[in-house]
């Protein structure tokens, strides 16, 4: 029983850990990408250092080869001049320089291999980081859309509203606004229907009492009763006075 409980606790902790990792996957991905970028910068610095050291070894090798060539000419001249002991000293110096030259050549071979390895590593790391960064941008956009669609496929968090809930809220708001507008129109109709003027107009329309307002026929009849209008006389113009 105890073992089963322990297994249950471990399983619950693992589930909680997985849920936390899933909910914070973008934050984790951002930090992992930053860590990878820092590691890439270290690799670039190592590559730059290896290239600089290889260049130094190249300068050293060129110097040694010039020294060897110079000493060889001098040793030959000493041999021709019968100065064997002096020529031997020069030959020993040449042997030491040749050993130094061989060591430098071997070091440059190692640097060349290391530089090639670092170049390849940096190139691959840059391509992989660029791919992850592109994927991160796509994942962030998809995560935004997932939050918008949340509620249709997966359960939203208790403190987060869904798009469907927003649509329902808007629907209820529109319904209340429409209901209020209808009520206002009905109230206006009730007020106009119960006003004394409205009652008088209804009675006048049915022929009970004089009309409340003149009609077009009333206006025409009134104008006909006035008779023809007298046109004003036109006074002749006095040309002499002008």
C-alpha positions in Angstrom: 0.0 0.0 0.0 2.8 2.4 1.0 4.6 1.7 -2.3 1.4 2.4 -4.2 1.0 5.7 -2.4 4.6 6.6 -3.1 4.1 5.8 -6.7 1.0 7.9 -6.8 2.8 10.9 -5.3 5.7 10.5 -7.7 3.2 10.3 -10.6 1.3 13.3 -9.4 4.6 15.3 -9.1 5.6 14.2 -12.6 2.2 15.2 -14.0 2.4 18.6 -12.3 5.9 19.1 -13.6 4.9 18.2 -17.1 1.9 20.6 -16.9 4.1 23.4 -15.7 6.6 22.7 -18.4 3.8 22.7 -21.0 2.2 25.9 -19.8 5.6 27.7 -19.8 7.0 26.0 -22.9 7.6 29.3 -24.7 9.4 30.9 -21.7 11.5 27.7 -21.5 12.2 27.8 -25.2 13.2 31.5 -25.0 15.7 30.8 -22.2 17.1 27.7 -24.0 17.6 29.7 -27.2 19.4 32.4 -25.2 21.7 29.8 -23.6 22.4 28.3 -27.0 23.3 31.7 -28.4 25.7 32.3 -25.5 27.4 28.9 -26.2 27.6 29.9 -29.9 29.4 33.1 -28.9 31.9 31.2 -26.8 32.5 28.9 -29.8 33.1 31.9 -32.0 35.6 33.3 -29.5 37.4 29.9 -29.4 37.5 29.9 -33.2 38.9 33.4 -33.3 41.6 32.5 -30.7 42.6 29.4 -32.7 42.9 31.4 -35.9 45.1 34.0 -34.1 47.3 31.3 -32.6 47.7 29.6 -36.0 48.7 32.9 -37.6 51.3 33.4 -34.8 52.7 29.9 -35.5 52.8 30.8 -39.2 54.9 33.9 -38.5 57.2 31.8 -36.2 57.6 29.2 -38.9 58.5 31.8 -41.6 61.1 33.3 -39.2 62.7 29.8 -38.5 62.9 29.0 -42.2 64.6 32.3 -42.9 67.1 31.6 -40.1 67.7 28.0 -41.4 68.3 29.3 -45.0 70.7 32.0 -43.7 72.7 29.5 -41.5 72.9 26.9 -44.3 74.6 29.5 -46.5 77.1 30.4 -43.8 77.9 26.8 -42.9 78.6 26.1 -46.5 80.9 29.1 -46.6 82.7 27.9 -43.5 83.2 24.4 -44.9 84.6 25.8 -48.1 86.9 28.0 -46.0 88.2 24.9 -44.0 86.6 26.1 -40.8 85.0 22.7 -39.9 84.5 23.5 -36.2 82.8 26.7 -36.9 80.7 24.9 -39.6 79.8 22.3 -37.0 78.4 24.9 -34.6 76.3 26.3 -37.4 75.1 22.8 -38.3 74.0 22.2 -34.7 72.1 25.5 -34.7 70.4 24.5 -38.0 69.4 21.1 -36.4 67.8 22.9 -33.4 66.0 25.3 -35.8 64.8 22.3 -37.9 63.4 20.6 -34.8 61.6 23.9 -33.9 60.3 24.1 -37.5 59.0 20.5 -37.4 57.2 21.2 -34.1 55.7 24.4 -35.4 54.5 22.6 -38.6 52.9 19.9 -36.4 51.3 22.6 -34.3 49.9 24.3 -37.4 48.5 21.0 -38.5 46.7 20.6 -35.2 45.5 24.2 -35.4 44.2 23.6 -38.9 42.2 20.6 -37.8 40.8 22.4 -34.8 39.9 25.5 -36.8 38.1 23.3 -39.4 36.2 21.6 -36.6 35.3 24.8 -34.9 34.2 26.4 -38.2 31.9 23.5 -38.9 30.5 23.6 -35.4 29.9 27.3 -35.6 28.3 27.0 -39.0 26.0 24.2 -37.9 25.1 25.9 -34.6 24.2 29.1 -36.4 21.9 27.2 -38.8 20.3 25.3 -36.0 19.8 28.4 -33.8 18.3 30.2 -36.8 15.9 27.3 -37.4 14.9 27.2 -33.7 14.3 31.0 -33.7 12.1 30.7 -36.8 10.2 27.8 -35.2 9.9 29.9 -32.0 8.3 32.8 -33.8 5.8 30.4 -35.5 5.1 28.7 -32.1 4.5 32.0 -30.5 2.0 33.0 -33.2 0.3 29.6 -32.9 0.2 29.9 -29.1 -1.6 33.3 -29.5 -4.2 31.7 -31.8 -4.5 28.8 -29.4 -5.4 31.2 -26.6 -8.0 32.8 -28.9 -9.5 29.4 -29.7 -9.4 28.2 -26.2 -12.7 26.9 -24.9 -13.5 24.9 -28.1 -10.8 22.2 -27.8 -9.3 22.6 -24.4 -10.5 23.9 -21.0 -9.5 27.5 -20.2 -7.8 28.4 -17.0 -10.2 29.5 -14.2 -9.1 33.1 -14.4 -9.1 33.3 -18.2 -12.2 34.1 -20.4 -12.7 32.4 -23.8 -13.7 33.8 -27.1 -17.0 31.9 -26.9 -17.7 33.6 -23.6 -17.0 37.0 -25.1 -19.4 36.2 -27.9 -22.1 35.3 -25.4 -21.5 38.5 -23.4 -21.8 40.6 -26.6 -25.0 38.7 -27.5 -26.6 39.4 -24.1 -25.5 43.1 -24.3 -27.1 43.4 -27.8 -30.3 41.7 -26.6 -30.5 44.1 -23.6 -29.9 47.1 -25.9 -32.6 45.9 -28.4 -35.0 45.3 -25.6 -34.4 48.8 -24.2 -34.9 50.4 -27.6 -38.2 48.5 -28.1 -39.4 49.5 -24.7 -38.5 53.2 -25.4 -40.6 53.0 -28.7 -43.5 51.5 -26.9 -43.4 54.1 -24.2 -43.4 56.9 -26.8 -46.4 55.3 -28.5 -48.2 55.0 -25.2 -47.5 58.6 -24.3 -48.6 59.9 -27.7 -51.7 57.7 -27.6 -52.8 58.9 -24.1 -52.1 62.6 -24.6 -55.2 64.9 -24.8 -54.1 66.3 -28.2 -54.0 62.8 -29.6 -57.5 62.1 -28.3 -58.8 65.3 -29.9 -57.2 64.5 -33.2 -58.8 61.1 -33.2 -62.3 62.6 -32.5 -61.8 65.3 -35.2 -60.8 62.7 -37.7 -64.0 60.9 -37.1 -66.0 64.1 -37.7 -66.7 65.0 -34.1 -65.9 68.6 -33.7 -63.8 71.0 -35.9 -60.6 69.7 -37.4 -57.5 70.2 -35.3 -55.4 71.5 -38.2 -56.0 72.8 -41.7 -55.8 70.5 -44.7 -54.7 71.2 -48.2 -58.3 71.5 -49.3 -58.9 74.1 -46.6 -55.9 76.2 -47.9 -57.1 76.1 -51.5 -60.7 77.1 -50.5 -59.4 80.0 -48.4 -57.2 81.3 -51.3 -60.2 81.1 -53.7 -62.3 83.2 -51.4 -59.9 86.1 -51.6 -60.7 86.9 -55.2 -58.4 88.2 -57.9 -55.6 90.4 -56.7 -55.2 94.0 -58.0 -52.0 94.6 -59.8 -50.2 97.8 -58.8 -50.4 100.7 -61.4 -47.2 101.5 -63.2 -46.4 105.3 -63.3 -45.1 106.5 -66.7 -41.6 107.7 -66.7 -41.1 111.5 -67.2 -38.4 111.7 -69.8 -38.1 115.4 -69.7 -37.4 115.4 -66.0 -34.8 112.8 -66.4 
